[in-house]
Amino acid sequence: MHNIRNNNNPLSLSLTKTFPCCLCAAGAGAQEFQLLQPQGAVSVSAGETLTLICSVTGLAPVGPVRWFKGSGSGRQLVYTEVGSFPRVTRALNGSDTDFTIRINDTRPEDAGIYRCVKFKRGLGGDEEFTSGAGTVVSVSGECELPPAPRPSPPGAGTLDGRGINPAQTLPAHSVSYSCSCNM
């Protein structure tokens, strides 16, 4: 590159070493940042591993990429670099461009919309910069049904508003039972 030399000042500057950020940002080859989440919908069977793809290109602001399920204030953090996410792993650890994750042992409750979100560092903490279009995940397989309702306590009923044991009833009696499920 070019060296600037002032005959009155022997200071020599290499523009590429001293001001690399200026040349890079102003260069015609600077790429616009893009977050790519190409999967519109994914179906998986319960128990299988789900892979959710996310990658970034171009010049990215400093800050993490995180995965969320749902949207708005009720969205749930699924994965970030820091923290413990027992069933979720990053497909390519340490990559600055590939943020694909894998969710192991999928369950029916894993169904929903997942978004890959890029954050930028701000003075008050990380701020949302941009997010992917979202991937709709459906999980097929056996659902666990709640237990069948039973009278509470067992055998309790009422006849004319009074507690009664079912063994004391006759076919002509009308007995009401209340049931509750403890799930």
N, C-alpha and C positions, 0 to 999 in steps of 0.2 A: 504494500500500500504506500501511500504518499507520506513523506515526512515533511513537517513544516519546520523551517529553520529561519530564525530571525538573526541576521548578522550581529545585531546589537545585543541579542540575548541568545546564548548558546543552548537554550532549552530546546530539546528535540522531542516532538510528540508523534507517536504513532496513533493515528486515528482509530484503527481497528482494535488496538489494545487498550487505549484510554477511554474511548467512547463507543464500545460495541453496541450498547443498547440503542444509541441514537441511529446508528447505521442500519441496525436490524429493523427497528420500528419504522424507519422512513423508507426502507428499501421497497422496490417495486414487487419483490417476490414475497412480501409478507402475506401469509394466508389468514383469511378470516376464520375465527373459531367456529367449529361446528360440533355439536353433540349428536351422535347417531344412535338411535335405538330402533333398529330395523324391524323387529318382530311386532306385528300388529296383534296377533293372537297366538297362544300356545296352549296345547292340550297335553296333559300328562296323567298317567294312572297313579293312584295312591300308592305310595311306597317307592316310586321311581325318583330319579334325580332330575330336577328342572334346571335348565340352563337359560339365563336371561342375558342377552347381548347388549353391551353398551361400549361405545368407543368415542374418542374425541380426536379431532384434527385441527390443525392451525395453531395460532398463538393463543394459549390459554392463560387466563389470569391465575395468580397463585391462589390456591384453595383446594379443598377436597371434593371428591365426587362421592355421593351417597345414594343409596337405594331406599325408596319408600314404597309402602303399599297403601293404596287409598289416596285421598287428596284433601286439601284444605287443612283446617286445624286438627282434624281427627286422623290425619295420616300417621302411619306407624313406621318407624325407622326399621329397616330390614338389614342393612349392612352399611358400615363405614370402616375405615382403616383402623380406628381405635375402638376397642370394646370387644365384648364376647358375644358371638352369634353362633351357637353350637351347631345348627344345621346348615349354616350358610358359609361358603368359602369363596374366595376370589379365584377365578379360573387361571389367571396369570399374575401371580404376586410380583409386585415391584414395577409393573408396567406403568408408564406415564400416559399411555394412550388407550389401553384396553382395560375396561372396568367391568367385564363380564363376570357374573356371579353364578354359583351353583347352589341350589337348595336341595339338600338330601332328604330322603324319606318323606316325600310330599304327603300332605294330609288334605282332606276336603276343606279345612279352614284356611289353607294356603291360597284358595281361589280368590281372585280379585284383580285390580289394576295396579301394575308395578311401574314406577318411574325412576329413571336414572337422573339425578339432579347434580349439576355443577354449582359449586359455591365459590365465592371470591372472598378473600380476606378483607375485612373492613376494620375500622378503628374500634367499633363496638363488638367485634366478633365476626363470624362467617355470615355472609349475606348470600341469598339465593341469586345466582347469575342467570342460569337457564336450565330447562329440563327437557327430557326426551318426550316424545309423543305418547308414550305409555304402551305397555304390553298387557293385554287381557289374558289372564291365566285361568284355565278351567282344569279342575282335578276330578277325574272320574274314578269310581271304585266304590267299595262298600262303605256306607255311612253307619256309624254306630247309633242305634236307636236308643232312646231313653228307656228305662225299665217300665214294665207295665204298671199302671196305677193300682194301688191296693188300699183298702180302707185303713184309715189311721185313727186310732190304733187298730190292729187287726181284730176283726169281729165286731167293731163298734158300729152301731146304727141308731136311728131314732124312730120311735113309733109314737105318734101323737105328741111330738116334742120332747119325749123322755127317752133317755138312753136305754137300749135294749140289746140283748144278746141274740144273734140270729137264730140260735137254737130254740128260743122261746117264741118264735113267730109261727103263725099259721098261714096257710095259703090265702086266706081272706084278708090278711093284714097288708097294709101298704107301708113299706119300710123305706126310709131314705138313707142313703149312704153318702158320705162325703169322702172324696179321694184326694190325695196329694202325692206329688212326686218329689222326691228329694234327689236332685241331680247335681 
